[in-house]
């Protein structure tokens, strides 16, 4: 199964990495690796995440502080957002 990041999700990821890099570049690169690997794992196990708060989405806790929100089709895992776990959302 193919994994595609939306433009918003790519921006979310970049913001996360930039924020962490302000204090620790090595930790920022590690978080990027963790989130990218979690998304890549959805290619093999697309239903690994739980049903999302928004109908039609699923949510994967990729790290204790970060959640990947995604949608599924028969052939694609579409990452729609990368969120900090403390963010308020629907």
PAGUTI-825472 format. One record per atom (N, C-alpha, C): residue in three letters; atom name; x, y, z. Coordinates in Angstrom, 2 decimals. Layout:
{r: ALA a: CA x: X y: Y z: Z}
...
//
This chain:
{r: UNK a: N x: 0.85 y: -1.17 z: 0.00}
{r: UNK a: CA x: 0.00 y: 0.00 z: 0.00}
{r: UNK a: C x: 0.90 y: 1.23 z: 0.00}
{r: UNK a: N x: 0.51 y: 2.24 z: -0.74}
{r: UNK a: CA x: 1.28 y: 3.48 z: -0.83}
{r: UNK a: C x: 0.90 y: 4.43 z: 0.31}
{r: UNK a: N x: 1.88 y: 5.16 z: 0.82}
{r: UNK a: CA x: 1.65 y: 6.17 z: 1.85}
{r: UNK a: C x: 1.94 y: 7.53 z: 1.23}
{r: UNK a: N x: 0.96 y: 8.44 z: 1.30}
{r: UNK a: CA x: 1.10 y: 9.78 z: 0.75}
{r: UNK a: C x: 0.83 y: 10.79 z: 1.86}
{r: UNK a: N x: 1.73 y: 11.76 z: 2.00}
{r: UNK a: CA x: 1.56 y: 12.84 z: 2.97}
{r: UNK a: C x: 0.88 y: 14.01 z: 2.27}
{r: UNK a: N x: -0.17 y: 14.55 z: 2.87}
{r: UNK a: CA x: -0.80 y: 15.75 z: 2.34}
{r: UNK a: C x: 0.14 y: 16.93 z: 2.55}
{r: UNK a: N x: -0.11 y: 18.01 z: 1.85}
{r: UNK a: CA x: 0.71 y: 19.21 z: 2.02}
{r: UNK a: C x: 0.64 y: 19.69 z: 3.47}
{r: UNK a: N x: -0.55 y: 19.66 z: 4.06}
{r: UNK a: CA x: -0.70 y: 20.08 z: 5.46}
{r: UNK a: C x: 0.13 y: 19.19 z: 6.38}
{r: UNK a: N x: 0.07 y: 17.87 z: 6.16}
{r: UNK a: CA x: 0.82 y: 16.95 z: 7.01}
{r: UNK a: C x: 2.32 y: 17.18 z: 6.87}
{r: UNK a: N x: 2.78 y: 17.44 z: 5.66}
{r: UNK a: CA x: 4.20 y: 17.75 z: 5.45}
{r: UNK a: C x: 4.58 y: 19.02 z: 6.19}
{r: UNK a: N x: 3.70 y: 20.01 z: 6.16}
{r: UNK a: CA x: 3.96 y: 21.26 z: 6.89}
{r: UNK a: C x: 3.96 y: 21.02 z: 8.40}
{r: UNK a: N x: 3.03 y: 20.19 z: 8.86}
{r: UNK a: CA x: 2.99 y: 19.83 z: 10.29}
{r: UNK a: C x: 4.31 y: 19.19 z: 10.70}
{r: UNK a: N x: 4.78 y: 18.24 z: 9.90}
{r: UNK a: CA x: 6.03 y: 17.54 z: 10.21}
{r: UNK a: C x: 7.20 y: 18.52 z: 10.24}
{r: UNK a: N x: 7.26 y: 19.39 z: 9.25}
{r: UNK a: CA x: 8.34 y: 20.38 z: 9.21}
{r: UNK a: C x: 8.29 y: 21.29 z: 10.44}
{r: UNK a: N x: 7.10 y: 21.69 z: 10.85}
{r: UNK a: CA x: 6.96 y: 22.55 z: 12.03}
{r: UNK a: C x: 7.40 y: 21.84 z: 13.30}
{r: UNK a: N x: 7.05 y: 20.58 z: 13.41}
{r: UNK a: CA x: 7.45 y: 19.78 z: 14.57}
{r: UNK a: C x: 8.98 y: 19.70 z: 14.64}
{r: UNK a: N x: 9.59 y: 19.36 z: 13.52}
{r: UNK a: CA x: 11.05 y: 19.21 z: 13.48}
{r: UNK a: C x: 11.73 y: 20.55 z: 13.76}
{r: UNK a: N x: 11.23 y: 21.62 z: 13.17}
{r: UNK a: CA x: 11.82 y: 22.95 z: 13.41}
{r: UNK a: C x: 11.70 y: 23.35 z: 14.87}
{r: UNK a: N x: 10.56 y: 23.08 z: 15.47}
{r: UNK a: CA x: 10.35 y: 23.44 z: 16.88}
{r: UNK a: C x: 11.35 y: 22.70 z: 17.77}
{r: UNK a: N x: 11.48 y: 21.41 z: 17.57}
{r: UNK a: CA x: 12.40 y: 20.61 z: 18.39}
{r: UNK a: C x: 13.84 y: 21.03 z: 18.14}
{r: UNK a: N x: 14.18 y: 21.34 z: 16.89}
{r: UNK a: CA x: 15.55 y: 21.70 z: 16.51}
{r: UNK a: C x: 16.02 y: 22.99 z: 17.19}
{r: UNK a: N x: 15.11 y: 23.83 z: 17.61}
{r: UNK a: CA x: 15.50 y: 25.05 z: 18.32}
{r: UNK a: C x: 16.34 y: 24.72 z: 19.55}
{r: UNK a: N x: 16.03 y: 23.59 z: 20.18}
{r: UNK a: CA x: 16.75 y: 23.19 z: 21.38}
{r: UNK a: C x: 17.73 y: 22.05 z: 21.14}
{r: UNK a: N x: 17.40 y: 21.17 z: 20.18}
{r: UNK a: CA x: 18.22 y: 19.96 z: 20.02}
{r: UNK a: C x: 18.05 y: 19.40 z: 18.60}
{r: UNK a: N x: 19.04 y: 19.65 z: 17.76}
{r: UNK a: CA x: 18.96 y: 19.21 z: 16.37}
{r: UNK a: C x: 18.93 y: 17.69 z: 16.28}
{r: UNK a: N x: 19.70 y: 17.02 z: 17.08}
{r: UNK a: CA x: 19.73 y: 15.56 z: 17.05}
{r: UNK a: C x: 18.36 y: 14.97 z: 17.40}
{r: UNK a: N x: 17.71 y: 15.54 z: 18.41}
{r: UNK a: CA x: 16.37 y: 15.07 z: 18.80}
{r: UNK a: C x: 15.36 y: 15.36 z: 17.70}
{r: UNK a: N x: 15.51 y: 16.49 z: 17.02}
{r: UNK a: CA x: 14.61 y: 16.83 z: 15.92}
{r: UNK a: C x: 14.73 y: 15.82 z: 14.79}
{r: UNK a: N x: 15.96 y: 15.47 z: 14.44}
{r: UNK a: CA x: 16.17 y: 14.48 z: 13.38}
{r: UNK a: C x: 15.62 y: 13.11 z: 13.79}
{r: UNK a: N x: 15.77 y: 12.77 z: 15.05}
{r: UNK a: CA x: 15.23 y: 11.50 z: 15.55}
{r: UNK a: C x: 13.70 y: 11.50 z: 15.50}
{r: UNK a: N x: 13.08 y: 12.61 z: 15.86}
{r: UNK a: CA x: 11.62 y: 12.68 z: 15.80}
{r: UNK a: C x: 11.14 y: 12.57 z: 14.36}
{r: UNK a: N x: 11.84 y: 13.20 z: 13.44}
{r: UNK a: CA x: 11.49 y: 13.09 z: 12.02}
{r: UNK a: C x: 11.55 y: 11.62 z: 11.60}
{r: UNK a: N x: 12.60 y: 10.92 z: 12.01}
{r: UNK a: CA x: 12.74 y: 9.50 z: 11.69}
{r: UNK a: C x: 11.61 y: 8.68 z: 12.30}
{r: UNK a: N x: 11.27 y: 8.95 z: 13.53}
{r: UNK a: CA x: 10.20 y: 8.22 z: 14.21}
{r: UNK a: C x: 8.87 y: 8.40 z: 13.49}
{r: UNK a: N x: 8.53 y: 9.65 z: 13.16}
{r: UNK a: CA x: 7.25 y: 9.92 z: 12.51}
{r: UNK a: C x: 7.21 y: 9.36 z: 11.09}
{r: UNK a: N x: 8.32 y: 9.48 z: 10.37}
{r: UNK a: CA x: 8.38 y: 8.92 z: 9.01}
{r: UNK a: C x: 8.25 y: 7.39 z: 9.06}
{r: UNK a: N x: 8.93 y: 6.76 z: 9.99}
{r: UNK a: CA x: 8.85 y: 5.29 z: 10.11}
{r: UNK a: C x: 7.45 y: 4.83 z: 10.51}
{r: UNK a: N x: 6.81 y: 5.58 z: 11.40}
{r: UNK a: CA x: 5.45 y: 5.23 z: 11.80}
{r: UNK a: C x: 4.52 y: 5.30 z: 10.59}
{r: UNK a: N x: 4.65 y: 6.35 z: 9.81}
{r: UNK a: CA x: 3.83 y: 6.48 z: 8.61}
{r: UNK a: C x: 4.13 y: 5.36 z: 7.63}
{r: UNK a: N x: 5.40 y: 5.05 z: 7.45}
{r: UNK a: CA x: 5.78 y: 3.96 z: 6.54}
{r: UNK a: C x: 5.23 y: 2.62 z: 6.98}
{r: UNK a: N x: 5.14 y: 2.40 z: 8.28}
{r: UNK a: CA x: 4.59 y: 1.15 z: 8.80}
{r: UNK a: C x: 3.13 y: 0.97 z: 8.44}
{r: UNK a: N x: 2.43 y: 2.07 z: 8.20}
{r: UNK a: CA x: 1.02 y: 1.98 z: 7.80}
{r: UNK a: C x: 0.86 y: 1.35 z: 6.42}
{r: UNK a: N x: 1.91 y: 1.36 z: 5.62}
{r: UNK a: CA x: 1.85 y: 0.70 z: 4.31}
{r: UNK a: C x: 1.63 y: -0.80 z: 4.48}
{r: UNK a: N x: 2.16 y: -1.35 z: 5.56}
{r: UNK a: CA x: 2.04 y: -2.78 z: 5.83}
{r: UNK a: C x: 0.83 y: -3.08 z: 6.71}
{r: UNK a: N x: 0.59 y: -2.23 z: 7.69}
{r: UNK a: CA x: -0.52 y: -2.42 z: 8.63}
{r: UNK a: C x: -1.39 y: -1.16 z: 8.65}
{r: UNK a: N x: -2.18 y: -0.92 z: 7.61}
{r: UNK a: CA x: -2.92 y: 0.34 z: 7.49}
{r: UNK a: C x: -4.00 y: 0.55 z: 8.55}
{r: UNK a: N x: -4.46 y: -0.50 z: 9.18}
{r: UNK a: CA x: -5.49 y: -0.34 z: 10.21}
{r: UNK a: C x: -4.91 y: -0.36 z: 11.62}
{r: UNK a: N x: -3.62 y: -0.12 z: 11.70}
{r: UNK a: CA x: -2.93 y: -0.12 z: 13.00}
{r: UNK a: C x: -3.48 y: 0.96 z: 13.93}
{r: UNK a: N x: -3.83 y: 2.12 z: 13.38}
{r: UNK a: CA x: -4.37 y: 3.19 z: 14.19}
{r: UNK a: C x: -5.82 y: 2.94 z: 14.56}
{r: UNK a: N x: -6.29 y: 3.66 z: 15.54}
{r: UNK a: CA x: -7.69 y: 3.52 z: 15.98}
{r: UNK a: C x: -8.58 y: 4.43 z: 15.13}
{r: UNK a: N x: -9.87 y: 4.17 z: 15.12}
{r: UNK a: CA x: -10.78 y: 5.09 z: 14.42}
{r: UNK a: C x: -10.60 y: 6.51 z: 14.96}
{r: UNK a: N x: -10.58 y: 7.48 z: 14.06}
{r: UNK a: CA x: -10.31 y: 8.86 z: 14.44}
{r: UNK a: C x: -11.51 y: 9.59 z: 15.01}
{r: UNK a: N x: -11.24 y: 10.75 z: 15.55}
{r: UNK a: CA x: -12.30 y: 11.60 z: 16.09}
{r: UNK a: C x: -13.15 y: 12.19 z: 14.98}
{r: UNK a: N x: -12.54 y: 12.40 z: 13.82}
{r: UNK a: CA x: -13.27 y: 12.89 z: 12.65}
{r: UNK a: C x: -13.69 y: 11.67 z: 11.83}
{r: UNK a: N x: -14.98 y: 11.55 z: 11.50}
{r: UNK a: CA x: -15.43 y: 10.39 z: 10.73}
{r: UNK a: C x: -14.61 y: 10.19 z: 9.45}
{r: UNK a: N x: -14.28 y: 8.94 z: 9.18}
{r: UNK a: CA x: -13.52 y: 8.61 z: 7.99}
{r: UNK a: C x: -12.02 y: 8.68 z: 8.16}
{r: UNK a: N x: -11.57 y: 9.01 z: 9.39}
{r: UNK a: CA x: -10.13 y: 9.06 z: 9.64}
{r: UNK a: C x: -9.74 y: 7.99 z: 10.65}
{r: UNK a: N x: -8.45 y: 7.78 z: 10.73}
{r: UNK a: CA x: -7.86 y: 6.92 z: 11.74}
{r: UNK a: C x: -6.73 y: 7.71 z: 12.38}
{r: UNK a: N x: -6.34 y: 7.34 z: 13.60}
{r: UNK a: CA x: -5.28 y: 8.03 z: 14.32}
{r: UNK a: C x: -4.27 y: 7.03 z: 14.85}
{r: UNK a: N x: -3.01 y: 7.30 z: 14.55}
{r: UNK a: CA x: -1.93 y: 6.45 z: 15.02}
{r: UNK a: C x: -1.07 y: 7.24 z: 15.99}
{r: UNK a: N x: -0.91 y: 6.72 z: 17.19}
{r: UNK a: CA x: 0.00 y: 7.34 z: 18.15}
{r: UNK a: C x: 1.40 y: 6.90 z: 17.72}
{r: UNK a: N x: 2.11 y: 7.84 z: 17.06}
{r: UNK a: CA x: 3.42 y: 7.53 z: 16.50}
{r: UNK a: C x: 4.52 y: 7.70 z: 17.54}
{r: UNK a: N x: 4.24 y: 8.49 z: 18.56}
{r: UNK a: CA x: 5.16 y: 8.79 z: 19.65}
{r: UNK a: C x: 4.27 y: 9.26 z: 20.79}
{r: UNK a: N x: 4.74 y: 9.20 z: 21.99}
{r: UNK a: CA x: 3.88 y: 9.58 z: 23.11}
{r: UNK a: C x: 3.34 y: 11.00 z: 22.98}
{r: UNK a: N x: 4.01 y: 11.86 z: 22.20}
{r: UNK a: CA x: 3.56 y: 13.24 z: 22.05}
{r: UNK a: C x: 2.99 y: 13.56 z: 20.67}
{r: UNK a: N x: 3.02 y: 12.62 z: 19.74}
{r: UNK a: CA x: 2.59 y: 12.94 z: 18.37}
{r: UNK a: C x: 1.66 y: 11.88 z: 17.79}
{r: UNK a: N x: 0.65 y: 12.37 z: 17.09}
{r: UNK a: CA x: -0.38 y: 11.52 z: 16.48}
{r: UNK a: C x: -0.42 y: 11.80 z: 14.98}
{r: UNK a: N x: -0.48 y: 10.75 z: 14.20}
{r: UNK a: CA x: -0.68 y: 10.88 z: 12.76}
{r: UNK a: C x: -2.16 y: 10.61 z: 12.47}
{r: UNK a: N x: -2.80 y: 11.53 z: 11.81}
{r: UNK a: CA x: -4.20 y: 11.39 z: 11.41}
{r: UNK a: C x: -4.17 y: 11.00 z: 9.93}
{r: UNK a: N x: -4.92 y: 9.95 z: 9.57}
{r: UNK a: CA x: -4.87 y: 9.49 z: 8.18}
{r: UNK a: C x: -6.21 y: 8.95 z: 7.73}
{r: UNK a: N x: -6.32 y: 8.88 z: 6.41}
{r: UNK a: CA x: -7.49 y: 8.28 z: 5.75}
{r: UNK a: C x: -7.00 y: 7.10 z: 4.92}
{r: UNK a: N x: -7.88 y: 6.15 z: 4.72}
{r: UNK a: CA x: -7.55 y: 4.96 z: 3.94}
{r: UNK a: C x: -8.41 y: 4.86 z: 2.69}
{r: UNK a: N x: -7.80 y: 4.41 z: 1.61}
{r: UNK a: CA x: -8.55 y: 3.94 z: 0.45}
{r: UNK a: C x: -8.08 y: 2.50 z: 0.25}
{r: UNK a: N x: -8.54 y: 1.87 z: -0.80}
{r: UNK a: CA x: -8.11 y: 0.49 z: -1.05}
{r: UNK a: C x: -6.62 y: 0.38 z: -1.34}
{r: UNK a: N x: -6.02 y: 1.47 z: -1.84}
{r: UNK a: CA x: -4.62 y: 1.40 z: -2.28}
{r: UNK a: C x: -3.70 y: 2.42 z: -1.61}
{r: UNK a: N x: -4.26 y: 3.38 z: -0.88}
{r: UNK a: CA x: -3.44 y: 4.48 z: -0.36}
{r: UNK a: C x: -3.76 y: 4.78 z: 1.10}
{r: UNK a: N x: -2.69 y: 5.01 z: 1.86}
{r: UNK a: CA x: -2.79 y: 5.59 z: 3.20}
{r: UNK a: C x: -2.44 y: 7.06 z: 2.99}
{r: UNK a: N x: -3.37 y: 7.94 z: 3.30}
{r: UNK a: CA x: -3.21 y: 9.36 z: 3.07}
{r: UNK a: C x: -3.07 y: 10.06 z: 4.41}
{r: UNK a: N x: -1.84 y: 10.48 z: 4.75}
{r: UNK a: CA x: -1.60 y: 11.18 z: 6.02}
{r: UNK a: C x: -2.13 y: 12.59 z: 5.87}
{r: UNK a: N x: -3.09 y: 12.96 z: 6.70}
{r: UNK a: CA x: -3.70 y: 14.29 z: 6.58}
{r: UNK a: C x: -3.17 y: 15.29 z: 7.60}
{r: UNK a: N x: -2.60 y: 14.81 z: 8.71}
{r: UNK a: CA x: -2.07 y: 15.73 z: 9.72}
{r: UNK a: C x: -1.13 y: 14.99 z: 10.66}
{r: UNK a: N x: -0.18 y: 15.75 z: 11.21}
{r: UNK a: CA x: 0.69 y: 15.26 z: 12.27}
{r: UNK a: C x: 0.50 y: 16.25 z: 13.42}
{r: UNK a: N x: -0.02 y: 15.76 z: 14.54}
{r: UNK a: CA x: -0.43 y: 16.65 z: 15.62}
{r: UNK a: C x: 0.26 y: 16.32 z: 16.93}
{r: UNK a: N x: 0.48 y: 17.34 z: 17.74}
{r: UNK a: CA x: 0.96 y: 17.12 z: 19.09}
{r: UNK a: C x: -0.22 y: 16.57 z: 19.89}
{r: UNK a: N x: 0.02 y: 15.63 z: 20.75}
{r: UNK a: CA x: -1.07 y: 14.97 z: 21.47}
{r: UNK a: C x: -1.84 y: 15.90 z: 22.39}
{r: UNK a: N x: -1.27 y: 17.02 z: 22.77}
{r: UNK a: CA x: -1.98 y: 17.95 z: 23.65}
{r: UNK a: C x: -2.86 y: 18.94 z: 22.89}
{r: UNK a: N x: -2.80 y: 18.94 z: 21.56}
{r: UNK a: CA x: -3.59 y: 19.87 z: 20.77}
{r: UNK a: C x: -5.07 y: 19.56 z: 20.89}
{r: UNK a: N x: -5.89 y: 20.58 z: 20.98}
{r: UNK a: CA x: -7.33 y: 20.39 z: 20.98}
{r: UNK a: C x: -7.76 y: 20.19 z: 19.53}
{r: UNK a: N x: -8.60 y: 19.23 z: 19.31}
{r: UNK a: CA x: -9.09 y: 18.96 z: 17.96}
{r: UNK a: C x: -10.47 y: 18.36 z: 18.05}
{r: UNK a: N x: -11.18 y: 18.31 z: 16.94}
{r: UNK a: CA x: -12.55 y: 17.77 z: 16.98}
{r: UNK a: C x: -12.59 y: 16.35 z: 17.50}
//
